[in-house]
Amino acid sequence: FPEARISLDLWFGDAAQCFPLISSKQPIHAWFLDGFAPSCNPELWQDQIFSQIIRLSAPGTTFASFSVAGVLKRALQSYGVHITRPKGFGHKREMLKAVWQTVQDRSPIAEAISPQISQVSIVGAGIAGLNCAWRLAQRGIKVVIYDESAPLSGGSGNPLAMLNPKLSPISQVAIHLMTIGWQYALRFYSQFTAFRPIQIQQSIEQKNLESSKQLLADYPPQILSLHDQSDTPYLVLHKAGALQPQQFAEVILAHPLIEFKQAKIEKIKQLSDQVYGLYDQQQLLDRATHIIVCNALALNQLLPDTPRLKPIRGQVSWVNMPQPFVTQQYYTGYSYGGYAMPLDQNQLIFGASFLPQQTETDTRIEDHQHNLDLMTQILPNLADQLPPIAKWHGRAALRAQTADYFPLVGQVDETKPELYCLAGLGSKGFLFAPICS
Ligand SMILES: Cc1cc2nc3c(=O)[nH]c(=O)nc-3n(C[C@H](O)[C@H](O)[C@H](O)COP(=O)(O)OP(=O)(O)OC[C@H]3O[C@@H](n4cnc5c(N)ncnc54)[C@H](O)[C@@H]3O)c2cc1C
């Protein structure tokens, strides 16, 4: 229900283990307790479960269940929850309806609904900051997003980004961020017109042919298929995508609860128990109760105790093609160590160079040449159609890479629960950002 601003969090696991992990900052307004009869499923009706349910609720919270078993009624009543037993559905004689009233019974639901977090400041308007901003705004929270220059002026500002995971065996999906991130990102971005579904031909090195065949056995053919008849075998990932960052950013920044401000945040300082100050070089710009730092490589300057991020320079190239793409070509991308895909009906975008520890972002002929060489090895026919390098366009930017290739996500420091970061997204920021935010 995108217009209704509802988001659904699904927790997989045992309630006894999951409930203690859920934050109580936003009270739950309504519970449907559907855990089978207490006689069949006693674990779910233990006191430690009820105490968690109450911890996550607030005066005004409602409870409903098909069960009217004594253990359920007594447990809720012991916390001051008022119980009624109207006529049940279908063959059920009664059901349970309950509400947690205050002593004064002054209809506190409105108080409970008003979010305790009312405004969040985000530093950095790349794909990480934009995803965070959208998530919060969709939950009714006001966001101010800062960028030192313009939105998408860092790594996220290429004309088109590919959503291209290296899939894991199905048995490892639950712990493989890239596979989970891919499924999540496709569903998330497909609500935006900036998204285009594509299939990707992923070339396979001979040494990886066997493991690719095993992967093939794991996934249904509508998702993954193999072409191994030629010298250059490849997997076809049928469910992939391309995102136009500029078009995406326009929609995000038009959200009525999101405000963009241009400023370089030089310092974040705790002003009191729950208030932080955001400073530029001279002055205090803003106060915030919650901050998310999404400024990629500059994270270590702003928050010096964060794990080191390594810069990796990269350049993409794009060119006009002699013929417009036909439909099937338009919806096909290629991945071969580098990547290529139609930027629009007439242009091809491809890349990307990968130069660790280089921090310059000038566009270079040698990076174009590198992109050409990569393509020529695997897709010589496509490379042959490219115009001379002098006619190419390019953009260079920096990736921010962590030592273990996993992004940095979440609370920066246990003693500062209001300060978060999402950074170090490496080469797959567009894939990781939706799930991480
Ligand atoms: C050539 C190239 C091609 C790539 N292709 C793909 C691809 O196809 N698919 C994919 O998934 N990933 C791709 N990546 C990786 C992807 O671009 C990154 O992972 C992603 O952009 C990281 O997003 P981010 O928001 O963390 O950082 P950024 O996009 O770099 O955003 C950080 C922002 O913070 C701002 N900022 C910094 N310091 C401050 C400050 N002090 N105050 C205020 N603002 C500040 C910057 O101006 C910047 O806008 C590519 C990267 C490169 C370099």
The ligand as a Gaussian input file, in Angstrom:
#p B3LYP/6-31G(d) Opt

LIG

0 1
 C       32.467000       3.866000     -11.518000
 C       31.537000       3.251000     -10.535000
 C       30.497000       2.440000     -10.981000
 C       29.627000       1.842000     -10.072000
 N       28.593000       1.073000     -10.533000
 C       27.714000       0.525000      -9.649000
 C       26.595000      -0.223000     -10.103000
 O       26.359000      -0.358000     -11.304000
 N       25.777000      -0.790000      -9.169000
 C       26.003000      -0.643000      -7.821000
 O       25.237000      -1.182000      -7.017000
 N       27.037000       0.094000      -7.376000
 C       27.894000       0.672000      -8.247000
 N       28.958000       1.401000      -7.794000
 C       29.121000       1.561000      -6.346000
 C       28.141000       2.600000      -5.838000
 O       28.212000       3.715000      -6.670000
 C       28.462000       2.966000      -4.384000
 O       28.439000       1.803000      -3.599000
 C       27.428000       3.952000      -3.852000
 O       27.349000       5.067000      -4.684000
 C       27.744000       4.395000      -2.439000
 O       26.718000       5.250000      -2.045000
 P       26.857000       6.207000      -0.790000
 O       25.566000       6.924000      -0.654000
 O       27.379000       5.431000       0.360000
 O       28.048000       7.214000      -1.165000
 P       28.077000       8.483000      -2.130000
 O       27.209000       8.305000      -3.299000
 O       29.516000       8.757000      -2.373000
 O       27.415000       9.632000      -1.268000
 C       28.058000      10.280000      -0.204000
 C       27.589000      11.723000      -0.219000
 O       28.032000      12.356000       0.973000
 C       28.365000      13.695000       0.666000
 N       29.265000      14.153000       1.729000
 C       30.513000      13.715000       2.006000
 N       30.992000      14.344000       3.084000
 C       30.034000      15.199000       3.495000
 C       29.939000      16.128000       4.565000
 N       30.934000      16.286000       5.425000
 N       28.810000      16.854000       4.695000
 C       27.788000      16.705000       3.819000
 N       27.829000      15.838000       2.792000
 C       28.933000      15.090000       2.639000
 C       28.998000      13.613000      -0.716000
 O       28.929000      14.862000      -1.380000
 C       28.154000      12.539000      -1.379000
 O       27.092000      13.079000      -2.146000
 C       29.816000       2.041000      -8.678000
 C       30.845000       2.870000      -8.228000
 C       31.697000       3.488000      -9.142000
 C       32.772000       4.398000      -8.630000

